[in-house]
Amino acid sequence: MSILALGMCVPAVVDAALGHPDWQVFAVSAAVTLFVGISLVLAFGVGGTDMNVRQAFIMTTVAWTVLTTFAALPFAFCELELSITDAFFESMSGITTTGSTVIVGLDNAPPGILLWRGLLQWLGGVGIIVMAIAILPMLRVGGMQLFQMESADASEKAMPRAYQIALGITGIYILFTAACTVAYWGAGMDGFEAVIHAMTTIATGGYSTSDASMAHFDSMLIDFIAVGGMVAGSLPFLLYLKALQGDVVSLARDEQVRWFLAIGGAAVIIASILLWINQGLDPVQALRYGSFNVISIMTGTGYATTDYGLWGAFANPMFYFLMFVGGCAGSTSCGIKIFRFQVLFAAARTQFHHLVHPHGVFIPYYNRRPIPDEVITSVLSFFFVFGVCFALLSIALAMLGLDFITAVSSAATAIANVGPGLGPIVGPAGNFQTLPDAAKWLMSGGMLLGRLELFTILILFTRHFWKG
């Protein structure tokens, strides 16, 4: 909370320098957040306390919820005068790097608010990386324990202490953001736009400074820079660290990275062919729009340069299923994650072998290592719970009066942390402002569920968790 308060000071300084009255809102919000944060430190202390697994579950969920609540303060009291519901929705969407928005008129929004949205996604992006490396493997959520041994190997060979790994990854994250900023600025954005879009690109968040998103700039060079930034943010940051330590081929060897690039590349080729044949675009323009929008949706970034809902009958189902794929574990990306599809595929292939050779011994592998039965069970459970949560959220949204496409795609974009949905209301040409308040609260819960890998939150509602 203290770090969040310091983050609020940045837009406060920007607004004050530009003479915008919202600097007072950010200053007061920062003071309140810092007061509570310092009070907690003084009351309970920091460091030196060992947490058990149950305490870690509680801490993770409560921390993200409390941070979202305090991060909503500037939205609630700024010049835009968002309602409490809209402010919390925008804050949750930002800190979970979802990218769904309820703000209309971004082109004329206060500069401090635009910067705060970018900062929220940037902080949420680095936060989820650290959580995926340090916390989720310990909680054994959805197969994430598969990366416990990889994290341990990296810490032994590259850097001996966990905080040094986090520090190294944060340094890489800052370096990528700086490089993306320079690239955007050189491609035609002004400095302010370049900084915000760099933060939301590397965080695969998708918040923009314009209602038209990246289409506002109408630049092929900017689009391809964004594609590179989104891909960079969707690869495992621990592998970047290993590459800096001398293992330069670690990215190329990793099966998760190969699958991500293969699935993304195949979808880009299909989308580009659709645009070339059905829409009559020349091959270069077809590749530009196809690659940008496919990578944006698959990585959960949520930028848009065109309404892909108008690309033809095949485009909608393709983009709908891409929403669920996501990037690699240990990245800023969201969704189900590539490694879970790999584990599921390996388990299914082993089952086929058993059907043909009942007495044979077949072992599923991931990254040339045997997959423990516990991991397979955990991944299968994740798919089941993900499907149930998605179905329940879709039904709940439909009961509030949303049409089928809006309800189903809103549920998908929330629980997969993507951003835009499908259809004229919540698609890439619309936003979530017109949805009823109850739908926004449900979607906020869906965003948190998806970002914290479902089990981290759902386990708090079981009797067994609280026994003893």
C-alpha positions in Angstrom: 0.0 0.0 0.0 2.9 2.3 0.7 4.3 1.6 -2.8 0.8 2.2 -4.3 0.7 5.6 -2.5 4.1 6.5 -4.0 2.7 5.5 -7.4 -0.2 8.0 -6.9 2.3 10.8 -6.4 3.5 10.5 -10.0 0.1 11.5 -11.7 -0.3 14.1 -8.9 3.0 15.8 -10.0 2.0 15.6 -13.6 -1.4 17.2 -13.0 0.1 19.8 -10.8 2.7 20.7 -13.4 0.0 21.0 -16.0 -2.3 23.0 -13.7 -5.0 20.4 -13.5 -7.0 20.4 -10.2 -7.0 16.6 -10.0 -3.5 16.8 -8.5 -5.3 17.4 -5.2 -7.3 14.2 -5.6 -4.2 12.1 -6.1 -2.4 13.9 -3.3 -5.1 13.2 -0.8 -5.6 9.6 -2.1 -1.8 9.0 -1.7 -1.9 10.5 1.8 -4.8 8.2 2.9 -3.2 5.1 1.3 0.2 5.9 2.8 -1.2 6.5 6.2 -3.0 3.1 6.3 0.1 1.3 4.8 2.5 2.8 7.4 0.0 2.2 10.2 -0.1 -1.5 9.2 3.7 -1.6 9.2 4.0 0.0 12.6 1.2 -2.2 14.0 2.4 -5.6 12.7 6.0 -5.1 11.5 7.4 -6.5 8.2 9.7 -9.4 7.5 10.9 -12.2 9.8 7.6 -14.0 9.9 7.1 -17.4 8.3 3.7 -17.8 6.6 2.0 -21.2 6.3 0.1 -22.1 3.2 -3.3 -21.1 4.5 -2.0 -17.7 5.5 -0.5 -17.2 2.1 -3.9 -18.0 0.4 -5.6 -15.3 2.6 -2.8 -12.8 2.1 -2.8 -13.1 -1.7 -6.6 -12.6 -2.0 -6.9 -9.8 0.6 -3.8 -7.9 -0.7 -5.2 -7.7 -4.3 -8.6 -6.8 -3.1 -7.4 -4.1 -0.7 -5.0 -2.6 -3.3 -7.8 -2.4 -5.8 -10.0 -0.6 -3.4 -7.5 2.1 -2.6 -6.4 2.3 -6.2 -10.1 3.2 -7.0 -10.0 6.4 -4.9 -8.6 8.7 -7.7 -11.2 7.3 -10.1 -14.0 8.0 -7.7 -13.1 11.6 -6.8 -11.4 12.9 -10.0 -12.9 15.2 -12.6 -14.6 12.3 -14.3 -16.7 11.7 -11.2 -17.1 8.0 -11.7 -19.5 6.1 -9.5 -18.2 3.8 -6.8 -19.0 0.8 -9.0 -17.3 2.3 -12.1 -14.3 3.4 -10.1 -13.8 -0.1 -8.6 -14.4 -1.8 -12.0 -11.8 0.4 -13.7 -9.3 -0.1 -10.8 -9.8 -3.9 -10.8 -9.5 -4.0 -14.6 -6.3 -2.0 -14.3 -4.5 -3.9 -11.5 -5.4 -7.3 -13.0 -4.2 -6.1 -16.4 -7.6 -6.9 -17.9 -8.0 -3.7 -19.9 -11.8 -3.5 -19.9 -12.9 0.1 -19.4 -16.0 2.1 -18.4 -14.5 5.5 -19.3 -15.9 7.3 -22.4 -13.9 10.2 -23.8 -10.4 9.1 -23.1 -9.1 11.6 -25.7 -10.2 14.4 -23.4 -9.6 12.7 -20.0 -7.3 14.4 -17.4 -3.7 13.5 -18.0 -3.2 12.3 -14.4 -6.0 9.7 -14.8 -4.6 8.5 -18.1 -1.2 8.1 -16.4 -2.7 6.4 -13.3 -4.4 3.8 -15.5 -1.1 3.0 -17.2 0.7 2.8 -13.9 -1.9 0.5 -12.4 -1.5 -2.0 -15.2 2.3 -1.7 -15.1 2.4 -2.4 -11.4 -0.1 -5.2 -11.8 2.0 -6.8 -14.5 5.2 -6.9 -12.5 3.2 -8.0 -9.4 1.7 -11.1 -11.2 5.2 -12.1 -12.5 6.6 -12.1 -8.9 3.5 -13.9 -7.6 3.7 -16.6 -10.4 7.4 -17.2 -9.5 7.3 -16.9 -5.7 3.8 -17.6 -4.4 1.7 -19.7 -6.8 4.2 -22.6 -7.0 4.1 -22.8 -3.2 0.3 -22.8 -3.2 0.3 -25.6 -5.8 -2.5 -23.9 -7.7 -3.6 -25.2 -11.1 -0.4 -27.1 -11.8 1.9 -24.1 -11.0 3.9 -26.4 -8.7 5.4 -27.6 -12.0 7.6 -24.5 -11.9 8.8 -24.9 -8.4 11.7 -27.0 -9.4 12.5 -24.7 -12.3 12.5 -21.7 -10.1 14.7 -23.5 -7.6 17.2 -24.5 -10.3 17.3 -20.9 -11.6 17.9 -19.5 -8.1 20.7 -22.0 -7.4 22.5 -21.4 -10.7 21.8 -17.8 -11.5 21.2 -15.9 -8.2 21.2 -17.5 -4.7 18.4 -15.5 -3.1 14.7 -15.1 -4.0 14.7 -11.3 -3.6 17.6 -11.1 -6.1 15.6 -13.0 -8.6 12.7 -10.6 -8.1 15.0 -7.7 -8.4 16.6 -9.1 -11.6 13.1 -9.7 -13.2 12.0 -6.2 -12.2 15.1 -4.7 -13.8 14.3 -6.6 -17.0 10.7 -5.4 -16.8 11.9 -1.8 -16.5 14.3 -2.3 -19.4 11.6 -3.6 -21.7 9.3 -0.7 -20.8 12.0 1.8 -21.5 12.9 0.2 -24.8 9.2 0.1 -25.8 8.8 3.8 -24.8 11.7 4.8 -27.0 10.4 2.7 -29.9 6.9 4.2 -29.7 8.3 7.8 -29.4 10.5 7.2 -32.4 7.5 5.9 -34.3 5.4 9.0 -33.9 3.8 9.0 -30.4 4.5 12.0 -28.2 6.4 11.3 -24.9 3.3 11.1 -22.7 1.5 8.6 -25.0 4.7 6.6 -25.5 5.2 6.1 -21.8 1.6 5.0 -21.1 1.4 2.7 -24.0 4.8 1.2 -23.2 3.6 0.4 -19.7 0.4 -1.2 -20.8 2.0 -3.1 -23.7 4.7 -4.8 -21.6 2.1 -5.5 -18.9 -0.2 -6.9 -21.6 -2.9 -4.7 -20.2 -4.2 -2.7 -23.1 -5.3 0.6 -21.5 -4.8 3.4 -24.1 -5.1 7.2 -24.1 -7.8 7.2 -26.8 -11.2 5.7 -27.2 -10.1 4.3 -30.5 -7.2 2.5 -28.8 -4.2 1.9 -31.2 -6.3 2.8 -34.2 -6.0 6.4 -33.1 -2.4 6.5 -34.4 -3.1 4.6 -37.7 0.6 3.6 -38.0 1.9 0.3 -39.3 5.2 0.8 -37.5 3.5 1.4 -34.1 1.3 -1.7 -34.7 4.4 -3.9 -35.3 6.2 -2.4 -32.3 3.2 -3.2 -30.2 3.2 -6.8 -31.5 6.8 -7.2 -30.4 6.1 -5.7 -27.0 3.1 -7.9 -26.4 5.0 -11.0 -27.3 7.9 -10.0 -25.1 5.6 -9.5 -22.2 3.9 -12.9 -22.7 7.1 -15.0 -22.5 8.5 -16.3 -19.1 10.6 -13.5 -17.5 12.6 -16.1 -15.6 14.0 -17.3 -18.9 15.1 -13.8 -19.8 17.0 -13.8 -16.5 18.6 -17.1 -17.3 19.6 -15.7 -20.7 21.3 -12.8 -19.1 23.2 -15.2 -16.9 24.6 -17.0 -20.0 22.0 -19.5 -20.9 21.1 -17.7 -24.1 19.3 -20.6 -25.7 16.9 -21.1 -22.8 14.0 -19.3 -24.6 14.5 -21.3 -27.8 14.6 -24.6 -25.9 11.5 -24.0 -23.8 8.5 -26.0 -25.1 6.1 -23.5 -23.6 7.6 -20.7 -25.7 7.6 -22.9 -28.8 3.9 -23.7 -28.4 3.0 -20.1 -27.7 4.8 -18.9 -30.9 3.4 -21.8 -33.0 -0.3 -21.2 -31.9 0.1 -17.4 -32.3 1.8 -17.8 -35.6 -0.9 -20.1 -37.0 -3.7 -17.8 -35.8 -2.0 -14.8 -37.4 -1.6 -16.6 -40.7 -5.3 -17.7 -40.7 -6.5 -14.1 -39.8 -4.2 -12.6 -42.4 -5.6 -14.9 -45.2 -9.1 -14.1 -44.1 -8.5 -10.4 -44.4 -6.7 -10.8 -47.8 -9.4 -13.0 -49.3 -12.6 -11.8 -47.7 -11.8 -8.1 -47.0 -9.7 -7.4 -50.1 -6.7 -6.0 -48.2 -3.2 -6.3 -49.7 -1.0 -8.9 -48.1 1.0 -6.4 -46.0 -2.0 -4.7 -44.6 -3.7 -8.0 -44.0 -0.6 -9.2 -42.0 -0.6 -5.9 -40.1 -4.1 -6.1 -38.9 -4.1 -9.8 -38.5 -1.0 -10.0 -36.4 -1.8 -7.1 -34.2 -5.4 -8.1 -33.3 -4.6 -11.8 -32.9 -1.6 -11.3 -30.6 -3.5 -8.6 -28.7 -6.4 -11.0 -27.9 -4.3 -14.1 -27.4 -2.0 -12.4 -24.9 -4.9 -10.7 -23.2 -3.7 -7.2 -23.9 -6.9 -6.0 -25.5 -5.6 -3.3 -27.9 -7.7 -2.9 -31.1 -7.1 -1.3 -34.4 -10.3 -2.5 -36.1 -13.5 -4.3 -35.3 -12.6 -7.9 -35.8 -16.2 -8.9 -35.4 -16.7 -7.7 -39.0 -14.0 -9.9 -40.5 -16.4 -12.7 -41.4 -18.2 -15.7 -39.9 -14.9 -17.5 -39.0 -13.3 -14.6 -37.2 -15.7 -14.4 -34.2 -15.2 -18.0 -33.0 -11.5 -17.9 -33.6 -11.1 -14.7 -31.5 -13.4 -16.1 -28.9 -11.3 -19.2 -28.3 -8.1 -17.2 -28.5 -9.3 -15.3 -25.5 -8.9 -18.4 -23.3 -5.4 -19.4 -24.5 -3.2 -16.7 -22.9 0.6 -16.6 -22.7 3.3 -18.4 -20.8 3.5 -19.0 -17.0 5.7 -16.5 -15.3 4.8 -13.7 -17.8 2.4 -10.7 -17.5 -0.1 -12.5 -19.8 -3.3 -14.1 -18.6 -5.8 -16.8 -19.7 -5.5 -20.5 -19.1 -1.7 -20.4 -20.0 0.0 -22.5 -22.6 1.6 -25.0 -20.2 -1.7 -26.3 -19.1 -2.7 -27.1 -22.7 0.7 -28.9 -23.0 0.1 -30.9 -19.8 -3.4 -31.8 -21.0 -2.1 -32.9 -24.4 0.7 -35.0 -22.9 -1.8 -36.7 -20.5 -4.2 -37.4 -23.4 -1.4 -38.8 -25.6 -0.3 -41.1 -22.8 -3.9 -42.3 -22.4 -4.1 -43.1 -26.2 -0.9 -45.1 -25.8 -2.4 -47.1 -22.9 -5.5 -47.8 -24.9 -3.4 -49.4 -27.7 -0.9 -51.1 -25.4 -2.7 -51.7 -22.1 0.4 -53.3 -20.4 2.9 -50.7 -21.7 4.6 -48.1 -19.4 4.1 -44.5 -20.8 5.1 -41.3 -19.0 3.9 -37.9 -20.0 6.7 -35.3 -20.3 6.8 -31.5 -20.1 10.1 -29.7 -21.1 11.8 -33.1 -21.1 10.8 -33.8 -17.5 8.3 -36.4 -16.3 5.0 -34.8 -15.2 3.9 -35.9 -11.7 0.4 -37.3 -11.4 -0.3 -34.5 -8.9 0.3 -31.9 -11.5 -1.9 -33.6 -14.1 -4.7 -33.8 -11.5 -4.2 -30.2 -10.6 -4.4 -29.1 -14.2 -7.5 -31.2 -15.0 -9.1 -29.7 -11.9 -8.2 -26.2 -13.1 -9.9 -26.8 -16.5 -13.0 -28.1 -14.8 -13.3 -25.2 -12.3 -12.5 -22.7 -15.0 -15.3 -24.1 -17.1 -17.8 -24.0 -14.2 -16.9 -20.5 -13.2 -17.2 -19.3 -16.7 -20.6 -20.9 -17.2 -21.9 -19.5 -13.9 -20.7 -16.0 -14.7 -22.2 -16.2 -18.1 -25.6 -17.3 -16.7 -25.5 -14.6 -14.0 -24.8 -11.9 -16.6 -27.6 -13.2 -18.8 -30.0 -13.1 -15.9 -29.2 -9.4 -15.6 -30.6 -8.8 -19.1 -27.5 -9.0 -21.3 -27.9 -10.7 -24.7 -26.2 -14.0 -25.3 -23.1 -12.7 -27.2 -22.6 -9.9 -24.6 -23.0 -12.1 -21.6 -20.8 -15.0 -22.8 -18.0 -12.8 -24.2 -18.1 -10.5 -21.1 -17.7 -13.5 -18.9 -14.9 -14.8 -21.1 -13.0 -11.5 -21.2 -13.4 -11.0 -17.4 -12.2 -14.5 -16.3 -9.5 -14.6 -18.9 -8.4 -11.0 -18.2 -8.6 -10.0 -21.9 -10.3 -6.7 -22.2 -12.7 -6.3 -25.1 -15.4 -8.9 -25.8 -17.5 -9.6 -28.9 -20.5 -7.8 -30.3 -21.5 -4.2 -30.7 -21.7 -3.4 -27.0 -18.6 -4.8 -25.4 -16.6 -5.6 -28.6 -13.5 -3.7 -29.7 -15.7 -0.8 -30.9 -17.6 -0.5 -27.6 -16.9 -0.6 -23.9 -18.5 -1.7 -20.6 -20.0 1.7 -19.5 -23.6 0.8 -20.4 -23.7 -2.5 -18.4 -25.7 -2.5 -15.2 -23.9 -2.0 -11.9 -24.5 -5.6 -10.8 -22.8 -6.9 -14.0 -19.8 -4.7 -13.4 -19.5 -6.1 -9.8 -19.8 -9.6 -11.1 -17.2 -9.0 -13.8 -14.8 -7.4 -11.2 -15.1 -10.6 -9.2 -14.4 -12.6 -12.4 -11.3 -10.6 -13.2 -9.9 -11.2 -9.7 -10.7 -14.9 -10.0 -9.0 -15.2 -13.3 -5.9 -13.2 -12.3 -5.4 -15.2 -9.1 -5.9 -18.6 -10.8 -9.3 -19.4 -9.4 -8.3 -21.8 -6.6 -6.5 -19.1 -4.6 -9.9 -17.4 -4.0 -12.4 -20.3 -4.1 -10.5 -22.3 -1.4 -11.4 -19.5 1.1 -15.1 -20.5 0.7 -14.6 -24.1 1.8 -15.2 -25.3 5.3 -12.1 -27.5 5.2 -9.8 -24.5 4.8 -11.0 -22.9 8.1 -10.9 -26.0 10.2 -8.4 -26.1 13.0 
